[in-house]
Amino acid sequence: MHIEYDPEADAAYLYLTDNELAPGRRIVELETPPGISGPVIMDWKDGKITGVEVVGASDLLHADLLAQAARPGGS
Protein backbone atom coordinates (compact mmCIF):
# COMPACT_ATOMS: atom_id res chain seq x y z
CA MET A 1 0.00 0.00 0.00
CA HIS A 2 1.16 3.54 -0.68
CA ILE A 3 -0.34 7.00 -0.52
CA GLU A 4 -0.08 9.98 -2.85
CA TYR A 5 -1.20 13.46 -1.83
CA ASP A 6 -1.54 16.51 -4.05
CA PRO A 7 -1.69 19.53 -1.71
CA GLU A 8 -2.66 21.87 -4.56
CA ALA A 9 -5.79 19.80 -5.27
CA ASP A 10 -6.08 18.72 -1.60
CA ALA A 11 -6.68 15.18 -2.83
CA ALA A 12 -5.14 11.93 -1.62
CA TYR A 13 -5.14 8.51 -3.21
CA LEU A 14 -4.55 5.39 -1.13
CA TYR A 15 -3.32 2.53 -3.32
CA LEU A 16 -4.36 -0.72 -1.67
CA THR A 17 -2.37 -2.91 -4.05
CA ASP A 18 1.03 -2.62 -5.70
CA ASN A 19 -0.15 -4.74 -8.64
CA GLU A 20 -0.46 -3.03 -12.02
CA LEU A 21 -4.16 -2.68 -12.76
CA ALA A 22 -5.59 -3.00 -16.24
CA PRO A 23 -8.31 -0.54 -17.29
CA GLY A 24 -11.86 -1.36 -16.26
CA ARG A 25 -12.08 -0.31 -12.64
CA ARG A 26 -15.44 0.70 -11.22
CA ILE A 27 -15.76 3.69 -8.92
CA VAL A 28 -18.23 3.97 -6.08
CA GLU A 29 -18.77 7.21 -4.17
CA LEU A 30 -19.10 6.50 -0.46
CA GLU A 31 -21.66 8.15 1.75
CA THR A 32 -20.03 10.42 4.33
CA PRO A 33 -21.45 11.36 7.72
CA PRO A 34 -23.71 14.42 7.93
CA GLY A 35 -21.72 17.66 7.97
CA ILE A 36 -18.68 16.14 6.23
CA SER A 37 -17.90 17.58 2.82
CA GLY A 38 -15.64 16.17 0.14
CA PRO A 39 -16.21 12.96 -1.77
CA VAL A 40 -14.59 9.68 -0.83
CA ILE A 41 -14.42 7.30 -3.77
CA MET A 42 -13.50 3.61 -3.85
CA ASP A 43 -12.06 1.91 -6.92
CA TRP A 44 -13.02 -1.72 -7.55
CA LYS A 45 -11.43 -4.22 -9.93
CA ASP A 46 -12.36 -7.90 -10.23
CA GLY A 47 -14.46 -7.75 -7.05
CA LYS A 48 -11.64 -6.29 -4.93
CA ILE A 49 -11.12 -2.79 -3.51
CA THR A 50 -8.00 -1.43 -5.22
CA GLY A 51 -7.86 2.15 -3.95
CA VAL A 52 -9.54 5.04 -2.20
CA GLU A 53 -9.55 8.67 -3.33
CA VAL A 54 -10.25 11.40 -0.77
CA VAL A 55 -11.02 14.95 -1.93
CA GLY A 56 -10.63 17.52 0.83
CA ALA A 57 -7.95 15.27 2.30
CA SER A 58 -6.51 17.85 4.69
CA ASP A 59 -9.88 17.97 6.48
CA LEU A 60 -10.63 14.24 6.34
CA LEU A 61 -7.27 12.50 6.89
CA HIS A 62 -4.81 12.75 9.77
CA ALA A 63 -1.85 15.09 9.18
CA ASP A 64 0.68 12.31 9.95
CA LEU A 65 -0.75 10.22 7.10
CA LEU A 66 -0.50 13.11 4.65
CA ALA A 67 3.04 13.92 5.82
CA GLN A 68 4.28 10.47 4.77
CA ALA A 69 2.48 10.52 1.41
CA ALA A 70 4.34 10.86 -1.89
CA ARG A 71 3.75 14.06 -3.84
CA PRO A 72 2.94 14.27 -7.56
CA GLY A 73 6.09 14.10 -9.65
CA GLY A 74 7.89 12.08 -6.97
CA SER A 75 8.75 14.94 -4.65
MOWOWO-V202952 format. One record per helix or strand of 3 or more residues. SS is the DSSP state (H for helix, E for strand). FROM is the first residue (numbers start at 0). TO is the last residue. Records with the same first field share a line. If there is no record, write none. Layout:
SS->FROM-TO + FROM-TO
This chain:
E->1-5 + 10-14 + 25-29 + 39-44 + 47-54
H->56-59 + 62-66 + 71-73
